[in-house]
Every structure is written in C-alpha cells, then in structure tokens.
Amino acid sequence: MNKPYSFSIDEMNGIVEDTYAKIINECENLKKNTNCPNEQVVALLSVIASNYAISNKKNKN
C-alpha cells in the first residue's frame, strides 16, 4: 500500500498557497471574460482533475 502524501508546512505556506491563489484568480478571469456560470468552471476543473487521476493510476503515484 502506498503511503499517503502530505505537503510540508513550508510547502503549504508557500507553493501550495501560491498555486491555489493562481488557480482561483484564473477561474475568476475565465468567468469575467466569458460570463460563464460557476458550474462551467467546476466542469473544467473536474476535467483537469480527471487528467491527473488517470496519470496517477498509470504511474502508480
């Protein structure tokens, strides 16, 4: 069984927080520039997440 991964406190306060803020900002830009509803943003994020889930299964990460 694979050991669960956790970000370190430094990563959580650094790169993870920065990445989260950038994703939120880009989603807001998408909504602003396309007038799409939140549901469309959620659908896009779901597609992106599924790409990583598939990658993890193939690489067993």
C-alpha positions as CSV (number, residue, x, y, z in Angstrom):
1,M,0.0,0.0,0.0
2,N,1.3,3.5,-0.9
3,K,2.0,5.9,1.9
4,P,-0.3,8.9,1.7
5,Y,1.4,12.1,0.6
6,S,1.2,15.3,2.6
7,F,2.6,18.7,1.8
8,S,5.0,20.1,4.4
9,I,4.1,23.1,6.4
10,D,6.6,25.2,4.4
11,E,5.0,23.9,1.1
12,M,1.5,24.6,2.4
13,N,2.5,28.2,3.2
14,G,4.5,28.6,0.0
15,I,4.0,26.9,-3.3
16,V,0.6,25.3,-2.4
17,E,-0.9,28.6,-1.2
18,D,0.5,30.4,-4.3
19,T,-0.8,27.7,-6.7
20,Y,-4.3,27.8,-5.0
21,A,-4.4,31.6,-5.4
22,K,-3.4,31.5,-9.0
23,I,-6.0,28.9,-9.9
24,I,-8.7,30.9,-8.1
25,N,-7.6,34.1,-9.9
26,E,-7.6,32.3,-13.3
27,C,-11.0,30.9,-12.7
28,E,-12.3,34.4,-11.9
29,N,-10.7,35.7,-15.1
30,L,-12.4,33.0,-17.0
31,K,-15.8,33.9,-15.6
32,K,-15.2,37.6,-16.1
33,N,-14.1,37.2,-19.8
34,T,-16.7,34.6,-20.8
35,N,-19.6,35.3,-18.5
36,C,-19.8,31.6,-17.8
37,P,-21.5,30.3,-14.7
38,N,-19.7,28.6,-11.8
39,E,-21.0,25.2,-13.0
40,Q,-18.9,25.6,-16.1
41,V,-15.8,26.4,-14.1
42,V,-16.4,23.4,-11.9
43,A,-16.8,21.2,-15.1
44,L,-13.5,22.5,-16.4
45,L,-11.7,21.9,-13.1
46,S,-13.2,18.4,-13.0
47,V,-11.8,17.6,-16.4
48,I,-8.4,18.9,-15.3
49,A,-8.6,16.8,-12.1
50,S,-9.5,13.7,-14.0
51,N,-6.4,14.1,-16.2
52,Y,-4.3,13.9,-13.0
53,A,-6.2,11.0,-11.6
54,I,-5.6,9.0,-14.8
55,S,-1.9,9.9,-14.7
56,N,-1.6,8.8,-11.1
57,K,-3.2,5.4,-11.9
58,K,-0.8,4.9,-14.8
59,N,2.3,6.0,-12.9
60,K,1.0,4.5,-9.6
61,N,2.0,7.7,-7.7
